[in-house]
C-alpha cells in the first residue's frame, strides 16, 4: 500500500487528528496484521501482495 492509495481514499493524515477528523480503518488493521504475524519478515511477506483494503481486512479476519 502506498500514499497514493491513502490520499485517493481520503485516509491520508495530512492534518493532526486524521483526514478531516475521519476514522482511519487502515492503520488499526495494519497494526492488527503485524501483531498476528510471527515476525517482521512474515508481516512484510503477507502485506506486500495486498493492493485493496478488503484484502487487508480478510487477512486480519482469517488470522
C-alpha positions, 0 to 999 in steps of 0.5 A: 500500500502506498500514499497514493492509495491513502490520499485517493481514499481520503485516509491520508493524515495530512492534518493532526487528528486524521483526514478531516477528523475521519476514522482511519480503518487502515492503520488499526488493521495494519497494526492488527496484521503485524501483531498476528504475524510471527515476525517482521519478515512474515508481516512484510511477506503477507502485506506486500501482495495486498493492493485493496483494503478488503484484502487487508481486512480478510487477512486480519479476519482469517488470522 
